[in-house]
């Protein structure tokens, strides 16, 4: 007898915005938009996250921040605090690890679990789902929506059906029945163009795909169509795999106005190098490859990289490397719209020994002590502590 799998999908509700509302009680019940500075409707950049109150105004992630402001100028607009989001994400994943040895994190705020065989520990699926939600709420103060099914696709769809703070379960053997009345856009993997093409052919519900011969869907979309037909019929054999380690870490800034001054660009690269390396030290990782991302007006994007001899996480080495990459890059007089700093080829910082540096670096022992002291001061006193180089000039 084959035991049905118990696949759980956990999705934190409006994660960034919910954290802002939790940390700032005055934001609760108000539309909150996390993203770039709207500049009174003239800002550049996009929305990173929106609270459910803001979503009522048609505001969603990736929307231009200027459009978000026009749709709801009275919303609370806040800049992202990725360190705080990462901290709470880590707490959530630690909690999920107590429910299964197989946890696959697919983004900062969602993950799959394979809880097959855990009934004796946590009870049946409804009890399991409630236990997961209550554990997350108790440890973080945040709400999560949970979907449970026999496969990943349906579990992910289920977690979205009763948001926010929802729990939705598709019983084993009811997969087709569960999927049939859902709109085509519910299918995990069905993009906008695919949905539009299906709708033009008279398909409006997932059940319409179920009732269509597999060969016809294959004829419309090729091999992708076969997979689409299987998902519509509740067939998904993909396993939950333990998340692989982070492969890179990066941050970027879009300038309010395209700029031409190298000194201004280099100052921002300094700030990004400081922020990225502080996050690396917090997470206990080092990296060998330093990456520069630069976008020139209007929208041409370029990347440059340099691989060091040994993995590092000190600000000075990353800063010097990225500055050399920038200075070696010929932008041919074009203005700069965006810059980003990243580090890849990451390694867990297993040893306290000092790594050998590349030709771009100085004395790491001295630099490392400076970074560690600044990290400690920031933990104690917050963002009021900063490097003197970042202070505005005295008039």
Buried (B, 14 or more C-beta within 10 A) or exposed (E): EEEEBBBBBBBBBBBBBBBBBBEEEEBEEBBBBBBBBBBEEEBBBBBBBBBBBBBEBEBEBEBBBBBBBEBBEEBBBBEBBBEEBBEBBEBBBEBBEEBBEBBBBEEBBBBBBBBBEBBEEBEEBEEBBBBBBEBBBEEBEBBBBBBBBBBBBBBBBBBBBEBBEBBBBBEEEBBBEBBBEBEBEBBBEBEEEBBEBBBEEEBEBBBBBBEBEBEEBBEBBEEBBBBBBBBBBBBBEEEBEEBEEBEEBBBBBBBEEBBEEEEEBBEBBBBBBBBBBBBBBBBEBBBBBBBBBBBBBEEEEEEBBBEBEBBBBBBBBBBBBBBBBBEEBEBEEBBBBBBBBBBBBBBEBEEEEBBEBBEBBEEBEEBBEEBEEBBEEBEEEEEEEEEEEEEEEEE
